Amino acid sequence: GNFGVSARLGESMFFVVEADEYDSAFFDKRSKFVHYHPRTLIMNNLEFDHADIFDDLEAIKRQFHHLVRTVPGNGLILAPKQDQALTDVLERGCWTEKQFSGEDGDWQAHKLVLDGS
């Protein structure tokens, strides 16, 4: 369920953050997510969004590539194999292990039941 607060630190060694490419502040136009330096990065999708900040999809891809470059060499990047925009970003250069989800990827999900939450 929901926590009722924006974050909660538990007992696990893992901390999950949902982040996007929107700018950090009026004085820092870099995407928020470049400040987080994840060891494991899960990218769900990349599409044109935030037209008030970005001119086009290519500008967003540049920000995602900056994010990819913050993941250390001993980290891991997970992405859907069928997302061409994310594939384009990873093909720009990445020194981190990559794994992919999807029918012909490293990870698949079967017999899912959507609950609407």
C-alpha positions as CSV (number, residue, x, y, z in Angstrom):
1,G,0.0,0.0,0.0
2,N,0.9,3.7,0.1
3,F,3.0,5.0,2.8
4,G,1.3,8.4,3.4
5,V,4.7,10.1,3.2
6,S,7.0,10.8,0.2
7,A,9.8,8.3,1.5
8,R,10.4,5.7,4.0
9,L,13.7,4.1,5.0
10,G,13.3,0.5,6.0
11,E,15.8,-2.2,7.1
12,S,16.9,-3.2,3.6
13,M,20.2,-2.2,2.0
14,F,18.2,-1.1,-1.0
15,F,16.4,2.2,-1.5
16,V,14.2,2.7,-4.5
17,V,13.7,6.2,-6.1
18,E,11.3,7.1,-8.9
19,A,13.0,9.8,-11.0
20,D,12.5,11.5,-14.3
21,E,14.2,13.8,-16.7
22,Y,12.5,17.1,-15.6
23,D,15.0,19.9,-14.7
24,S,16.3,20.1,-11.1
25,A,15.6,23.8,-10.4
26,F,15.4,27.2,-12.1
27,F,19.2,27.6,-11.5
28,D,20.1,24.0,-12.5
29,K,18.6,22.9,-15.8
30,R,20.1,19.4,-15.6
31,S,17.6,16.5,-15.2
32,K,16.9,15.6,-11.6
33,F,18.0,12.0,-12.1
34,V,21.6,12.8,-12.9
35,H,22.1,13.7,-9.3
36,Y,21.2,10.3,-7.9
37,H,24.1,8.1,-9.0
38,P,22.3,4.7,-8.8
39,R,24.2,1.4,-8.6
40,T,21.3,-0.3,-10.3
41,L,19.2,1.6,-12.9
42,I,15.9,0.4,-14.1
43,M,14.7,2.4,-17.1
44,N,11.0,1.7,-18.0
45,N,10.6,3.9,-21.1
46,L,11.8,7.0,-23.0
47,E,9.3,9.2,-24.9
48,F,8.9,12.8,-25.7
49,D,7.6,14.6,-22.6
50,H,8.1,17.9,-20.9
51,A,7.8,20.1,-24.0
52,D,8.3,23.1,-21.7
53,I,11.9,21.9,-21.0
54,F,13.0,19.8,-24.0
55,D,12.9,20.7,-27.7
56,D,12.6,17.2,-29.0
57,L,13.2,13.5,-28.2
58,E,16.9,13.8,-29.0
59,A,17.3,16.3,-26.2
60,I,15.8,13.8,-23.7
61,K,18.0,11.0,-25.0
62,R,21.0,13.2,-24.2
63,Q,19.8,13.5,-20.6
64,F,19.2,9.8,-20.4
65,H,22.7,9.2,-21.6
66,H,24.1,11.5,-18.9
67,L,22.1,9.3,-16.4
68,V,23.5,6.1,-17.9
69,R,27.0,7.5,-17.4
70,T,26.4,7.9,-13.7
71,V,26.0,4.2,-13.1
72,P,29.3,2.6,-12.0
73,G,31.1,-0.1,-14.0
74,N,30.2,-2.6,-11.3
75,G,26.5,-1.6,-11.5
76,L,23.6,-2.9,-13.6
77,I,21.2,-1.3,-16.1
78,L,17.9,-2.9,-16.8
79,A,15.7,-1.8,-19.7
80,P,13.0,-3.1,-22.0
81,K,14.5,-4.5,-25.2
82,Q,11.6,-3.3,-27.3
83,D,12.1,0.5,-26.5
84,Q,14.0,1.8,-29.4
85,A,14.7,5.2,-27.8
86,L,16.4,3.5,-24.8
87,T,18.3,1.2,-27.1
88,D,19.6,4.3,-28.9
89,V,20.7,5.8,-25.6
90,L,22.6,2.6,-24.6
91,E,24.3,2.4,-28.0
92,R,25.9,5.8,-27.4
93,G,28.2,4.1,-24.9
94,C,27.8,2.4,-21.6
95,W,30.5,0.8,-19.3
96,T,27.9,-1.0,-17.1
97,E,26.4,-4.5,-17.5
98,K,23.1,-4.3,-19.3
99,Q,20.1,-6.7,-19.0
100,F,16.9,-6.5,-21.0
101,S,13.3,-7.3,-20.3
102,G,10.9,-8.6,-23.0
103,E,10.2,-11.7,-25.0
104,D,13.7,-12.0,-26.4
105,G,15.4,-10.3,-23.4
106,D,17.1,-11.6,-20.2
107,W,13.9,-11.2,-18.1
108,Q,10.3,-11.9,-18.8
109,A,7.1,-11.8,-16.8
110,H,4.3,-14.4,-17.4
111,K,0.8,-14.8,-16.2
112,L,0.5,-11.3,-14.9
113,V,-2.7,-10.2,-13.2
114,L,-3.4,-6.4,-13.3
115,D,-5.1,-5.1,-10.2
116,G,-5.6,-1.5,-11.3
117,S,-3.5,0.0,-8.5
